[in-house]
Amino acid sequence: MTRDTAISGSPLRKVLALGLPLAGSHLAQFMLAVTDTIMLGWYGVTDLAAGVIGAALFFAVFTFGTGFANAVMPMVATAAASEDDTDVRRATRMGLWLSIGFGILALPLFWFSGTLLTLLRQPEEVVPLAEAYMRILGFSLVPALCVMVLKNYLAALGRTQVALWVTVGAVGLNIVLNWMFIFGNLGLKEMGVRGAAVATILVNLATIAALGAYCAALPALRRYALFQRFWRADWQAMAQVWRVGWPIGVALVAESGLFSATAIMVGWIGTHELAAHGIAVEITAMLFMVHMGFSNAATVLVGRARGQRDQAALRASARVAVVVSLTFAAATMVLYITAGPFLVGLFLSPDEPARAAIITIGASFLIVAAVFQLADGAQVMAMGLLRGVQDTRVPMLVAAFSYWGVGLPTSYLFGIHWGFGGEGVWAGLVVGLSTAAVLLMLRFWRGPGRGDARPWAQAKVG
């Protein structure tokens, strides 16, 4: 065990001690988007639809950028387990460098998003609002990515509580700022969906300031000198983070891009369907954050076992993490089937004229979502396990094939070509996620997860 964490005990205790705070942090982070959706839903359906499609495209870009943050987690975990303070600092610092550079380079994509949305045949009344939203939201990308790097740095060192509570505070701040800027309270101009973007920028700036101050001030973390001579490049460490991180980013984009592409397809069907799709995706993604937490816990524990060359600990942590994640998936299936209309209704004003229609459509989407819960939990867990041994390139190819080679064509065939509508589009998600789950699990358990494997020898960076 490293000097930075008190995690000890059985594999189950370790998975829960890391996974629950990480799940809570991811859930709180996602609640930022959920509160935007709820408050925009109460403001108006057109603004809600603009926020849905704008956020979907923003999230696709943001997700690729988080590849560098996700590379930091296993690299820091392995270095910390080996008590290599220098490599902890190098990986984290260059993760921040790459995140900042990517965030700056991506800004033009948001500024000219209106042309892209028009080419994608989105509803005419939605495009101008979505473009205005994305032009503002683009400036939140750099601080949002830096937040992810510092969270993963802290998680790899076993310090998950601070990220949880800082993010919970950010949710409260976001609600207040949305109330001010979306609805024009406290004498401010009513901004609608534009106000949600302004609030997001301010929240991300406050979050990165809080996490940065914690990392710099805590005595136990000072030895890493994370921000000392921050301007000095470390090209070797940057290349290593790049090699591990870009395939993670592509794999994440392959998955999130599938959901973004389905949003575009549903937008072809109608505004009500798009609004219902956005709400259903918010609900499923919110609970998916729990799987992400346990997947991150698996990454840290497997990365630590790799640094300590402990194959038995690697296998035990992997088995327990998989069981915990799949158990939660089974409970989620029951929730979607029994409480779908209630969950969708929470996102809409009681006075919304289209409320009944959107609830009916959204609840049908959640029924389909219940089918892919086990596959969704399994594929993200397999990804986390493979990242722990820094195996990222082949999983990237598996993800691209599963989501874009299998899932997306299935969504188009069932939803658009054969006319099954939104439910058909969502059926493609079931097929794509299931394909990824099977292939990625096979890769881990036939490779690093084998009893006679030596992940520290066979797994290559990137």
N, C-alpha and C positions, 0 to 999 in steps of 0.2 A: 504494500500500500504506500502511496506517495505521501509526502509531508503535507499535501494540500487538502486532504480529505479524510474524514473519519468513517467512511463507508467500510463496513465489515460485516461478517456473518455469512449466512447461507446465500447461494445464488439468487433465491427468491427475494431475500431482504435487500440485496444489492440492486437488483432490477427495480424493485419498488422504490427504494431510497433515491435512486437517480431518476427513474421514469416518471414517478408521480409529479414531482416539481417541474420536470421538463414538460410533461403533458399539460400541467397547469399554465406554464409560461406560454406554450404554443397556443393553448386555448384562449388565454388572455390576449395574446397578440392577434389572434384571428377575430376576437370580439371587437377589435377596432373596425374591421370591415363589416362585421355583423351590425354594429351600432350605426354605421353609415347606411347600410341597407334598410334597417328598420326605420330610421329617421327620415330617409328619403322616401320610403314607402308611405309614411304619414304625410309627407309634403306633397307628393303627386306621382302618378304612375309614369308619366313621361320622364320626369327627373330620375325616377327609380330605374327605368329602362336604360337611360343614358349612363347612370352610375354602374349598372350591371355590365354593359358592354365595354365601357371604358375601363372598369376595374379588371375585367377579364384580360384585356390586352396589356394593361399595365402589369398584371400579375405574371403574364408569360415572360415579359422582359425581366422583371424583378427575380423571377425564379431562376433564370439562367445565371444571374449575378450571384445568387446565393450558393452556387456551386463552389466558389472560393471560400465562403464561410463554412460550408460543410466539409471542405478539405481540411480546414484548420482543426476541426474536432478530433479526428483520428490521429493526426500528426502530433497534436499537443498531448493527447492521451498517451501515445506511445513514448514520446520524449519524456513526459513527466514520470511515467512508470520506470524509465531508465535513469531518472534523476538528471536529465540533461537540460538545465535551465536555459542554456543558450539556444537550443533548438526550439524550445517553447516560445521564446521571444521572437526568433526569426520567422517561424511559421505564422504567428499571429500578426506580426507587423506587416509582412508581405501580403497576407490576406487582406488587411486593411488597404494597402496600396492598390491591389488589383480591384477591390470593390469600388474604391473612389474613381479609379480610371474608367472602369466600365460604366459607372453611373453618369459620368460626364459625357462619354462617347454616345450614350443611348438617348440623350436629350432630344436630338432632331426627330427621332421616331415619334415622340409624343407631340412635338410641335406641328408636325404635318399629318397627324392621325386622321383628320377629317377626310382627306383624299383616300386613305386606306379604307375607312369605314364605308365610304361611298362605293368604292370598288367591290366591297364585300356585300353590297346590296342591303345595308341596314335601313330600317324605316327612316323616311325623310325627316320626320319630326324629331327623331332622336339624334341624328348625326351632329348638328350644330352644338347641342348641349354636351354631347360626349366629347367632342373636340375641345371645347372650352375647359371641361373637367380635366382632360388629360394634359393639356398645356400647363395647367397649374400643378397637377399631381406629379409631373415629371421631375420637378425640383425636390421632391421628397425622396428620390431614389437613392442618392448618395448616403444621407443619414440612415435610411432604412437598412441598407446593406451593411453599413458599419455596425449598426445595432446587432445584426445577425452574427457578425464576426466576433464581437465581444461576448455575446451570449454563448457561442460555441466554445470560445476560449475558457470561459468560466465553468461551463458544463464539463469540459474535459478535465478540469482540475477538481471536480466534485463540488463546485460552488454554484448550486442551482437555485437556492432560495432567493438570492438578491435579484436575479433575472425575473423570477416569478413576481415578486412584490413590486418591482419597478414597472413591469408590464401591467399589472393590475391597476397601479396608479395611472398609467397612461390611458387605460380604458375610461376611467372616471374623467380624466382631463378631456378626452375626445368627446364624451357626451356633452360636457359643458360647452366646449368650443363649437360643436355642431349646433347646439341649441342657439348659440349666439349668431353664428354665421349663416346657417341654412335658413333659419326662420327670421333673422333680423331682430333679435332681442337685444336689450340693453342699449337701444339707440343705434345699433349697427344696421347697415344696409342688408335687406333680404337678398341672399345670393343663391338659394337653392342648391343644386348640385355643385356649383363652383365653391360654395361655402364649405362643403364636405372636403374638398381638395385642400383648401387653406388650412382647415383644422388638422388634416393629416400631416402637413408639413410641420406645423408647430409642435404637434405631439412627437414626431420623430426626432426633432431637434432637442426637445426636452429629455427624451429617453436616452439619446446618445450622450448627452451631457451628464446625466445621472450615472450611467454605467461607466463612462470614462473616468469620472471622479472617483468612483469606487475602486476601479482597477489601479488608479494612480496612488490612492491614499491608504489603502488597506496594508498594514505592515507585512502581512504574510505574502502579499503579492509584489512588494517593492523590489524583491531580488530579481524579478524578471525585467525590470527597467523598461517596461513596454513602450513608453512614450519618449524615452531618452534618445536624443538625436534621431527623432522619427523621420527626418528628411533624408537620412542616409540610405541609399539603395543597397539591397543585398540580392544580387542577381541570381546567385545559386539557389537561395531559399525561395525567391520568387518563381524560378523555373520549376521547383519542386511543387509548390502550391498550385501553379498553373497546370502541371501534368496530372495532379490528382483531381484538381477542381473542375477543369473544363468538361471532362466527361460526366461528372456529377451534374453540372449545369445542363448539359444536353439531355441527360436522362430525365431530369426534373422537368425540363421544357417539353420533352416528348409526352410526359403525362399531363402536365398542366395545359399544354397546347392542345391535347385531345379535348379537354373540357372547354377550352376557349373556342375550338373549332365547332364543338357541339352547340355552344352559345350562338355562334354565327348561323348555323343551320336552323336552330330554333327561331332565330330572328327572321329567317325567310318565311316561317309559318305565320308569325303575327306578333304584335306587341304584347298581348296578354300572355301568350305562350312564353315570350322572352322574359317577362317579369316573373312568371311562375318558375321558369327554369333558374333564374338568378336566385330566387328564394330557396329552391330545393338544393341548389349547389351550395349555398351558404350553410344550410343545415347539415348536409353531409360532410362538407369540408370542416365545419366546426368540430364535429365528433371525430373526424379523421385526425385532428390534432392530437388526440390521445394516443392513437397508433404512432404518430410521429414522435411523441415523447418516449415511448417504449423502444422505438427504433433507434433513437438517439442514445438511449441508455445502453442498448446492445452495441452500438458503435463504440462508445467509451469503454465498456467492459471488455469487448473483444480487442480493442486497441491496446488496453492495459495488459491483457494476457499476452498479446503479441510482443509488447515491450519487455515483459518478464519471462517470455518463452515458456508459458504455462498452458499446454494444450488441453489439459483436463479442465482448467478454469474456462478456457475458451468455449469448449463444448457445453459445459454445464450452464454458462451464462446464456448461450444461444438457445438451448432447449427451453429454459425457463422463460426467456423473453418471448419466444414464439407462442408458448402456451398462454401466457398472460394476454398477449395481443389478440389471439383468436377467441379467447373467452370474452373479452370486451366486444369483439365483433358480433358474437352470437347475441349478446344482450342488446346491441344496437339494432339488430334485425327486428327484434320484438317491438322495440320502440317505434320504428318507422311504420310497421304494419298496423299498430294499434293507435298511434297518436298523430298520424300524418296530417289530417285536416287542422287539428289544434295547433301544431307547430307552424304550419304555413300561415295560419290566421294571425299569429303573433306579429308578422311582418307587415300587416296591412291595417289601415285605418278602418274603424267600424263604419265610417261614412263613405268609404270608397265604393263608387257604383259598380266597379268590376270585381269586387271582393269575392263574391260567390264563385264566379267563373275561374278566377285565379286560384282559389283554394282547391277547387276540384281538379284542375290541371296539375297543380303542384303536388297534391296528395298522390296522384297517379304516378308521378315521377319518383316519389319516395318509395312506393311499392317496388318499383324496379330497382331502386338503390338498395333495398333490403337484400336483394338477390346477390349483389356483388360485394357485400360487406366482408365475408371471409376472404375472398380473393384480394380485396383492397388491403386488408390488414396483413395478409401474407406477403404481398409484393413489396410493401414498404418495409416490412421487417427484414426480408431477404436483402433489400438494398442496404439497410443499416448494418447488417452483419458483414456484407461484402466490403462496405466502406471501412469497417473496423480493421480489415487486413489490407486496406488501400487497393482493393481490386475494383477498378472503376470503368475501364475501357470496354470490356466485354459486356458488363451490365448495361452500359450505355447503348450498345448495339441491340441487346435483347429488348430494352425499353422502346427504342425507336421502331423495331420490327413489331412488337406487340401492340403498341398504341396506334402507330401510323400505318403499319402494313396490314394489321388485322382489325383493330378497333374502329378506326376512322372509316374505312370502306364499309364496314358493317353498319355503322350509324347512318351513313348516307343511303345505303341500299334499303334498310328497313324504314328509316324515317322519311326520306325524301322520294327516292325512286319508287318504292313499293307503297308509299302513302300511308304508313302507320303513324305519322306525325311525331310529336315529341316523345312518346313512349318508345317508338322505334329508334329514335336517335339515342335514347338512353340504353336501349338494348345493346348497342355497339360498345358502350362502356363496360357492360358485363363481360362481353367476349374479350375485349382488349385487356382488361385487368386480370382476368382469369388466365390468359395466356402468359402474361408477365409473371404472375405468381408461381405458376408451375415451373417455368424455365429458370427463374432466379433461385428458387429454393433448391432445385436440382444442382445448380452450379455451386451453391455454398456447401450443401451436405455431401456432394461428391468430390469437393475440393478441400477448402480450409476446414470444413466441419468434420472431415473424416478422422477417425481415431488415430490413424497413423500419419496424418498430415503434419507438416511443419510450416505454418503460415508465415513465420518470420523468414523462412528461406525461400518459399515458393512464390509468395505474393510480391509482385513487382509494383513499384510506385507508378501510379497512373494507369 
